[in-house]
Amino acid sequence: MSDLDSSFAFRLRREVRRDPAKLHDGLTDAVYPLDGVGCAIADAARDPLKTGELVSRVTGACGAIPERVERELRQMVLLGLFEDTCGESRRRLELIRNGKELPSRVLEGSRFGCQNSGACCRGYVFGSIREEEKVRIEALDPRKALPQLGKSPLFVEAGTSLGKPTYRLGMVGEACVFLEEGPSCGLHRAFGAGAKPALCQLYPLAAIATIDGLKIYDRGECATFVVSARTGAFLEEDIPRIRALVDEEIYHPTVRLHGSWQCDYGLILTLARRLDQEARSASPLSALHTIGHVTRGFIVALTKCPLEAGQPEAAGAVALAYASEKFRPSEQAVSANARAGLRAMAILAAGLAERVAPQEAFAPPFKAAASLLVEICRGVLGEAPLPERAQRAVAISVEGDCETALRLSLRQQLFGRELLLDDQLPAGLLRIAFVAALTLAGARLRALDGGQDVVLPHHLSAGHMIAKRTLHRPEPHGLLRVNGEQAWCILDGLPLLATDLGFLQSGPSGSPTA
């Protein structure tokens, strides 16, 4: 049966309000701009119309061809704008809006144990801090208790959020103004842990409130990540303290899927659960390669979903039930895409290095890691021989604890907010790929400079922290955002780096054949 023969009746949801050229979804707070075809669909869908009837009416009203109307209909289905579309997301959102408490969720076995490195208090942007927190800390009179503060500013204006001023902690050099020798936090020492800003009490953890629950995860920016993420208290045991520190405003954006296609965030949450299976079952570079294929297959399924009730969730569920091999293109196609991916990765790595401000605390090691990644990509492609220092770096082996830690990092990124970058799926995957590649490049250089022939946990931790923090800075962040569509070929190219950069892999998805 063709979509035009479907008996599904299109009608805009009751929460959707029409402006002349926009639809406002009162449940998600999303705004969907309408072109001429969209306006004609919105006019026609005030009353229930079957697919064929609606398409016929819209083509008559605006002169668009049926295929163009069906494309716009499918886009609106992916956003849940009609009754009986994205139904599960809408049902759960309504429950939460009506006061249903969010359950807490963490990855099984997640832990954190502070190693007292003090690195979280250096080389960082210490914000944002709400005005009420600033007032609370100032009321403690920290200058009296901590005379070493002198006249250093305790807070610096950092703009506004939701119409209210925000701040960041002052700095002395590249360190937080409250950092003392030891290292220790002066606020903590003088007034207790609860005196610190919420972001400091929470670090390096983060929380995101979704229809799946309040997801608590490790951002991976700790300088001792390989150790800290696998020691200390289980996050399950720390939930009451964490919940008291975080904002539980629901995060439910409109997500940029691919090209101009957008979808409801609830669909991304189902994808994230499937991608976690890949992250658990393979070495990180191989897993990311497969994640690219699964994600593209999922996107194709959504953008071709039937125009009927229960969509697009039903089409997405069918696609995500397939084994990963189902999504894999021919070896010839993967090989060509992989080589293009390495060229794109080399260009972007060089661009990222150029966009790191020289005064940034981690600029030198980040640029060195990016340069090594460029050299490895070009070497694998046969475009240039590896320089002598790069040869020594790739000869260094990586021990098993490091692979375990990088796999955990991948899982935490997929679980939390990092799967998206500015609500864009391809750009989020691109950033995750660069986190893995630059972490491994930086770790190898750390080991080389330390005279080691193996990457040790503290090498990987430093490489990971530098990659994560630097890619969040405005200029690198912006470069990844505008190049998001490069993610697909770059993910295909990652297995080609397995020998020189990562971990030896096996199986068809990890084959290093160019």
C-alpha positions in Angstrom: 0.0 0.0 0.0 1.3 3.4 -0.9 1.3 6.3 1.5 -1.4 8.0 -0.5 -3.6 4.9 0.2 -3.1 5.1 3.9 -6.2 5.4 6.1 -4.4 7.5 8.7 -6.2 10.8 9.3 -3.9 13.8 9.8 -4.9 16.3 12.4 -2.7 18.8 14.3 -2.3 18.0 18.0 -4.4 20.1 20.4 -1.2 21.6 21.9 0.0 22.9 18.6 -0.8 26.6 18.0 -0.7 28.1 14.5 0.7 31.5 13.8 0.7 32.8 10.2 4.0 31.1 9.3 4.8 29.0 12.4 3.6 26.2 14.5 4.2 26.4 18.3 4.2 23.1 20.1 2.9 23.9 23.6 4.2 20.6 25.0 7.8 20.8 23.8 8.0 24.6 23.4 9.4 24.0 19.9 8.7 26.3 17.0 8.4 24.9 13.5 8.6 27.5 10.7 6.2 26.9 7.8 6.9 27.4 4.1 4.1 27.5 1.5 3.6 23.7 1.6 3.7 23.7 5.4 1.1 26.4 5.6 -1.2 24.6 3.2 -0.8 21.4 5.3 -1.5 23.2 8.5 -4.6 24.7 7.0 -5.8 21.4 5.7 -5.1 19.5 8.9 -7.4 21.5 11.1 -9.9 18.6 10.5 -9.0 15.0 10.2 -8.0 14.1 6.6 -6.7 10.8 5.2 -3.3 10.9 3.4 -4.6 10.9 -0.1 -7.2 13.5 0.6 -4.8 15.8 2.4 -2.1 15.5 -0.3 -4.7 16.2 -3.0 -6.0 19.3 -1.2 -2.5 20.7 -0.5 -1.3 20.2 -4.1 -4.4 22.0 -5.3 -3.9 24.8 -2.8 -0.2 25.6 -3.4 0.7 23.8 -6.6 3.4 21.6 -5.0 4.0 18.1 -6.4 2.7 15.2 -4.3 6.3 14.0 -3.5 7.1 17.4 -2.0 3.9 17.4 0.1 4.6 13.8 1.4 8.1 14.9 2.3 6.8 17.8 4.4 4.2 15.5 6.0 6.8 13.0 7.0 8.9 15.8 8.5 6.0 17.0 10.6 5.4 13.3 11.6 9.0 13.1 12.9 8.3 16.2 15.0 5.1 14.7 16.5 2.9 17.6 15.3 -0.1 15.4 14.4 -2.2 13.3 16.7 -1.0 9.7 17.1 2.6 10.6 16.0 5.5 10.4 18.5 2.9 9.2 20.8 5.1 7.7 23.5 7.2 10.9 23.8 4.1 13.0 24.1 2.5 10.8 26.7 5.6 10.9 28.9 6.1 14.6 28.4 2.5 15.2 29.5 3.0 13.1 32.7 6.1 15.1 33.6 4.5 18.4 32.9 1.7 17.3 35.2 4.1 16.7 38.1 5.3 13.1 37.6 8.7 12.8 39.4 11.6 11.9 37.2 13.4 8.6 38.2 17.2 8.8 38.5 19.3 7.0 36.0 23.0 6.2 35.8 25.0 3.7 33.8 25.3 0.5 35.7 28.5 0.4 37.8 29.3 4.1 37.3 31.5 5.5 40.0 33.6 8.6 40.9 36.4 9.0 43.4 38.3 12.3 43.6 42.0 11.8 43.4 42.8 15.3 44.8 44.8 16.4 41.7 43.5 20.0 41.9 43.4 20.1 38.1 39.7 20.8 38.1 40.6 24.2 39.6 43.0 25.1 36.9 42.8 25.9 33.2 39.0 25.9 33.2 36.1 28.3 32.8 34.6 28.3 36.3 30.9 29.0 35.5 28.2 29.6 35.0 27.1 30.7 38.4 23.7 32.0 39.2 23.3 35.4 41.0 21.8 33.7 44.1 24.8 31.5 44.4 27.1 34.6 44.2 25.1 36.3 46.9 25.2 33.3 49.1 29.0 32.9 48.9 29.6 36.6 49.4 27.4 36.5 52.5 30.0 34.1 54.0 32.5 37.0 53.9 35.3 34.8 52.4 37.8 37.7 52.3 37.7 37.8 56.1 38.2 34.0 56.4 40.7 33.8 53.6 42.9 36.9 53.8 45.1 35.6 51.0 42.4 36.5 48.5 43.4 40.1 48.8 41.7 42.3 46.3 41.4 39.6 43.6 37.8 39.6 42.1 35.8 36.7 43.4 33.3 36.8 40.6 33.3 38.0 37.0 30.2 38.8 35.0 29.6 36.2 32.3 26.4 37.4 30.6 22.8 36.5 31.1 20.7 33.3 31.1 16.9 33.5 30.9 17.1 37.2 31.5 19.1 36.9 34.7 22.8 37.7 35.2 25.4 34.9 35.4 28.9 34.9 36.7 32.1 32.8 36.7 34.6 32.5 39.5 37.5 34.9 39.4 41.0 33.6 38.5 44.6 34.2 39.6 46.6 33.2 36.5 44.9 30.1 35.2 43.7 28.9 38.7 40.5 29.5 40.5 40.8 32.4 43.0 39.9 30.1 45.9 42.5 27.4 45.1 45.1 27.0 47.9 48.3 25.0 48.2 47.8 21.3 48.7 45.9 21.6 46.4 42.6 22.4 48.3 39.6 24.7 48.0 39.7 27.6 50.4 35.9 27.8 50.5 35.7 24.1 51.3 38.3 24.3 54.0 36.8 27.4 55.7 33.1 26.8 55.3 32.6 23.1 54.3 31.8 21.4 51.0 28.3 22.9 50.8 29.8 26.4 50.5 31.2 25.8 47.1 29.2 26.7 43.9 27.0 23.9 42.7 29.1 23.3 39.6 32.2 22.7 41.8 30.2 20.3 44.1 29.0 18.4 41.1 32.2 18.3 39.0 33.0 16.3 37.0 29.5 14.9 37.0 26.6 16.3 35.0 22.8 15.6 34.9 20.3 16.0 32.2 16.5 15.8 32.8 14.8 13.8 30.0 11.6 11.8 29.5 13.8 8.8 30.3 14.6 10.2 33.7 17.3 12.4 35.3 20.4 10.9 33.7 23.5 11.4 35.8 26.8 10.8 34.1 30.6 11.6 34.2 31.6 14.3 31.7 35.1 12.8 31.5 36.9 16.0 32.1 38.7 14.9 35.3 42.5 14.9 35.1 42.5 11.4 36.6 39.6 10.1 34.6 40.9 6.6 34.1 41.2 6.1 37.9 38.5 8.4 39.2 35.8 7.0 37.0 36.4 3.5 38.3 36.9 4.1 42.0 35.1 5.7 44.9 31.4 5.7 45.5 28.9 4.3 43.0 26.8 7.1 41.5 23.7 5.3 42.6 24.7 6.0 46.2 25.3 9.7 45.6 22.0 10.4 43.9 20.3 12.4 46.8 23.3 14.8 46.9 23.4 15.2 43.2 19.7 15.8 42.7 19.9 18.7 45.2 22.5 20.4 43.0 21.0 20.1 39.6 18.3 21.8 37.5 15.6 19.3 36.6 14.1 21.4 33.8 13.2 18.9 31.0 15.6 18.9 28.0 13.6 17.9 25.0 14.9 19.8 21.9 14.1 19.5 18.2 17.1 17.5 16.9 18.8 18.1 13.5 19.1 14.5 12.1 20.8 14.9 8.8 20.7 17.6 6.2 17.5 19.5 6.8 15.7 16.6 8.5 14.7 17.2 12.1 13.1 14.9 14.7 11.7 14.7 18.2 14.3 14.1 20.9 12.5 11.1 22.2 13.6 9.2 19.1 17.2 10.1 19.9 16.8 8.6 23.3 15.8 5.3 21.8 18.8 5.5 19.4 21.2 6.2 22.3 20.1 3.0 24.1 20.9 0.9 20.9 24.2 2.6 20.4 25.3 1.8 23.9 25.1 -1.9 22.9 27.7 -1.2 20.3 29.9 0.7 22.7 29.9 -2.2 25.2 30.7 -4.9 22.6 33.7 -3.5 20.7 36.9 -1.5 21.0 36.1 2.2 20.9 37.3 3.0 17.3 35.5 -0.1 16.0 32.4 0.7 18.0 32.3 4.2 16.7 32.6 2.9 13.1 29.6 0.7 13.6 27.7 3.4 15.5 27.9 5.5 12.3 26.3 2.7 10.2 23.5 2.1 12.8 22.8 5.8 13.1 22.6 6.3 9.3 20.3 3.2 9.0 18.1 4.7 11.8 17.9 8.0 10.0 16.9 6.4 6.7 14.2 4.4 8.5 12.8 7.6 10.1 12.8 9.7 6.9 11.0 6.9 5.0 8.6 6.0 7.7 5.0 5.1 6.6 2.5 7.9 7.0 0.3 6.1 9.5 -0.5 6.1 13.3 2.3 5.0 15.6 5.0 6.5 13.5 7.9 7.3 13.4 8.5 5.3 16.6 7.4 2.0 14.9 9.8 2.5 12.0 12.6 3.4 14.3 12.0 0.4 16.6 12.1 -2.0 13.6 15.4 -0.5 12.4 17.1 -0.6 15.8 16.1 -4.3 16.2 18.4 -5.3 13.3 21.9 -6.6 13.9 24.6 -4.1 13.1 25.7 -6.1 10.0 22.3 -5.2 8.4 23.3 -1.5 8.3 26.8 -2.1 6.8 27.2 -1.0 3.1 29.4 -2.9 0.7 33.1 -3.2 1.5 33.8 -1.2 -1.6 31.6 1.7 -0.4 33.0 1.5 3.1 36.6 1.5 1.8 36.1 4.6 -0.4 34.2 6.4 2.4 36.9 5.5 4.9 39.7 7.1 2.8 37.6 10.2 2.3 37.0 10.2 6.1 40.7 10.2 6.9 41.3 13.1 4.6 38.4 15.0 6.2 39.8 14.2 9.7 43.2 15.5 8.8 41.8 18.8 7.5 39.5 19.2 10.5 42.3 18.3 13.0 44.5 20.9 11.5 41.6 23.4 11.7 40.9 22.6 15.3 44.6 23.2 16.2 44.5 26.6 14.5 41.4 27.6 16.4 42.7 27.1 19.9 43.6 30.4 21.4 47.4 30.5 22.2 46.6 31.7 25.8 44.4 28.7 26.5 46.0 26.6 29.2 45.9 23.4 27.2 46.7 24.9 23.8 50.2 23.4 23.4 49.4 19.7 24.2 46.1 19.9 22.2 47.9 21.3 19.2 50.5 18.6 19.5 47.9 15.9 19.6 46.0 17.3 16.7 49.2 17.6 14.6 50.0 13.9 15.4 46.5 12.9 14.3 47.1 14.8 11.0 50.4 13.0 10.4 48.9 9.6 11.2 45.9 10.2 8.8 48.3 11.2 6.0 50.6 8.4 6.7 47.8 5.8 6.6 46.6 7.3 3.3 50.2 7.0 1.9 50.3 10.8 1.3 53.3 11.5 3.5 55.8 9.4 5.5 55.5 9.6 9.3 58.0 12.0 10.9 60.5 10.3 13.2 58.8 11.6 16.4 55.4 10.4 15.1 56.9 6.9 14.4 58.1 6.7 18.0 54.7 7.8 19.2 52.7 5.1 17.3 55.2 2.4 18.4 54.0 2.9 22.0 51.5 0.3 23.1 48.2 0.9 25.0 47.4 -1.2 28.0 44.0 -2.8 28.7 42.9 -0.4 31.4 43.1 2.4 29.0 40.8 0.7 26.5 38.3 0.0 29.2 38.4 3.6 30.3 37.9 4.9 26.8 35.0 2.6 26.2 33.4 3.9 29.4 33.9 7.5 28.2 32.2 6.6 24.9 29.3 5.1 26.8 28.9 8.1 29.1 28.9 10.5 26.1 26.2 8.4 24.4 24.2 8.3 27.7 24.4 12.0 28.5 24.0 15.1 26.4 27.2 14.7 24.3 25.5 12.6 21.6 24.2 16.0 20.4 26.2 19.2 19.7 23.9 22.2 19.8 21.0 19.8 19.2 22.7 18.3 16.1 23.2 14.6 15.9 26.0 14.4 13.2 28.0 17.2 14.9 27.7 15.3 18.2 29.0 12.1 16.7 31.8 14.1 15.0 32.9 15.5 18.4 32.8 12.0 20.0 35.0 10.7 17.2 37.5 13.5 17.8 37.5 13.0 21.6 38.6 9.4 21.0 41.2 10.1 18.4 42.7 13.1 20.1 42.7 11.4 23.5 44.8 8.5 22.0 47.1 10.8 20.2 47.7 13.0 23.2 48.2 10.0 25.5 50.8 8.5 23.2 52.7 11.9 23.2 52.6 12.0 27.0 54.0 8.5 27.2 56.7 9.4 24.7 57.7 12.6 26.5 57.8 10.6 29.8 60.2 8.0 28.3 57.6 5.2 28.5 57.0 2.5 25.9 53.4 2.0 27.1 50.5 4.4 27.6 49.6 4.4 31.3 46.4 5.5 32.9 47.7 9.0 33.8 48.7 9.5 30.2 45.3 8.6 28.9 43.6 10.7 31.6 45.5 13.8 30.6 44.9 13.3 26.9 41.2 12.7 27.6 40.8 15.8 29.8 42.6 18.0 27.3 40.5 16.8 24.3 37.2 17.1 26.2 37.8 20.5 27.6 39.3 22.0 24.5 36.6 20.8 22.1 34.1 22.5 24.3 35.8 25.9 23.8 33.9 28.2 21.5 36.1 28.1 18.4 36.7 24.3 18.2 33.0 23.8 19.1 31.9 26.0 16.3 34.1 24.3 13.7 32.7 20.9 14.7 29.1 22.3 14.5 29.4 23.6 10.9 31.2 20.4 9.7 28.8 17.9 11.3 28.0 16.1 8.1 31.7 15.0 7.8 30.9 12.6 10.7 29.7 9.8 8.4 32.9 9.4 6.4 35.1 10.1 9.4 33.4 7.3 11.5 34.0 5.0 8.5 37.7 5.9 8.6 38.4 5.3 12.2 39.3 1.5 11.9 42.1 2.5 9.5 43.7 4.2 12.5 43.5 1.1 14.7 47.1 0.0 14.3 48.8 3.4 14.5 46.5 5.2 17.0 44.3 2.9 18.9 43.7 -0.7 19.9 44.0 -3.7 17.6 40.5 -4.7 16.4 38.9 -7.7 14.9 35.8 -8.6 13.0 34.4 -7.1 9.8 33.6 -3.7 11.2 37.1 -3.3 12.6 39.0 -4.4 9.5 41.8 -2.0 8.8 41.6 -2.7 5.1 41.6 0.5 3.1 
